[in-house]
Amino acid sequence: MNFLSGTYGFDILSIFLLVLGMFFNFGEYSRYISYLLMIIVIFRALSKNTYKRNTELTKFTSIINKILGRFGKRLPYPLPKASLESYPILFRQMKSKWDQKRKYKKQYKIVKCPKCKQKLRLPRGQKSIIVTCKKCSNEFKMKT
């Protein structure tokens, strides 16, 4: 009756392994790696040894924080367990970032100066304009 009571469940590491397993699913021999990762995810979710799963999670977060620390970002610690209530918030945040990027791409066109390779932002909707590079003062004609 209470088959899943006391089990560890899913966390960020399990989701990471699932996504990684999906990427390995496309090759002929890498499919076995994908199967192994899926078995590990199921084992972690059904495990009743929560202490070991938490130590695995802390090791994973320390490795990820070292990688993300180079970009000036960090994962929140302690990580919340993945729950159905937290997914809509996460997806709303990701969707708002995607909407902002899409809106930005509709408004502006990013081009490079042919002389110095400096990135320039041009407003869209104009036919052809003469662009002056701010870095090298090179003038060139572009369509937007």
N, C-alpha and C positions, 0 to 999 in steps of 0.2 A: 504494500500500500504506500509506504513512504520510501520509495526507491531512491529519489533524489534528495532526500533530506540529509543534511550534513555534508553534501558534496561541495567542492570548491566553486564550480561554475566558470563562467567566462570572464576574462579580464583583458587588458590592453595587449598583453603578450599573446594571448590566444587569438585575438583578432589579427595581430601582426603575422602570426604563423599561418592563419587561414589565407590572408592576402598573398603571402609569400608562396603558399601552396598552389594558389590559383595561377601564379606566374609560371611555376614549374610544370604545370599541367599540359603544356603545349608540345613539348618535345617527345620523341619516342622513348628514350631512356630516362629523361628527366621526370617522366610521369611517376616513376617509382619513388623519387624524392618527394613528389607531391603527396603520394599515398602515405609515406612515412610521416610527413608533417601533419596530415589530417589525423592519423592515429595518435600522434603526440597531443594534438589539440583535444581529441576526445578523451584521452587518458587524463589530461590536466583538468578537464571539466568534470569528470566523474570521480576524481581523486578525493579521498576524505582526509588526506594528510595536508591540511591547509598551511602548516608551518613551512614545509618544503616548497609549496607553490608560492608562498609569500617571499621566501628567500630567492627563488628564481625570478620573481617579479622585480625585487629590489636590484638584483644584478643586471637585469635587462634595462631598468630605468637608469642605472648609473652609466651603462654603456651608451644609451641613447642620449643622456644629458651631456656626456663628453663630446659626442658628435654634434649635437645641437648647440653646445656651448660655443663652438667656433663661429656660429652664425648669430650669437647673441640671444638665443632662445633656450628655454628649458621646459621640461614636462613638469606638471604640478606633482608634488610628492606630499603625502602618499596618494597614489593614483586611485581614483574611485573605481570600483568594480563596474564593469559594463552592465548597465541595466537598460531596460526598455524606456525608462523615463528620460535617460540622459541622451539618447540618440536624436530625438527631434531638436534639441538645443544645438547639438553638434552639427547636424545637417543644416539648420537655419544659419549658423555662423558661416559654414562653408559656402552656402548658397549666396549669402550676402556678399562675400568676398568675390565669388564668381560674377555676380551681377555688377559689382563695381568695376571689375576688369573689363567686362563686356561693354559697359557704358563708356569706359575710357577709350576702348578701341573704336567705338562708333564715333566719338568726338574728335579723336586725334589720330594722325598717322605718324609713326616713328620712322625716320629715315636716317641714313648715315651720310655724313659729308664725304664726297669722293676723294677729297684731298687729305684730310686728317682723321677720318673715320669717327668723328664726334657724332654722338646721337643727337638728333634734333626732333622736336615735336612740332608737327604742322597741323593746323586745323583742317578738318575734312569739310567737303562741300564746296570748295572753290575749284575752279577748273585748272588753271595752271598759274603758278606764282613763282616769283624770283625769290629764292631763299638765300639769306646771308648767314654764313656760319659765324657764330659768336667767338669761336676759338681762333680760327685762322683767317676770318673775313673773306672767305672764298664765296663767290656768288654763283649759283647754278639754278636752272629752271626745273621745277618739279610739278607733276600732276598730283592733285590730292583727291 
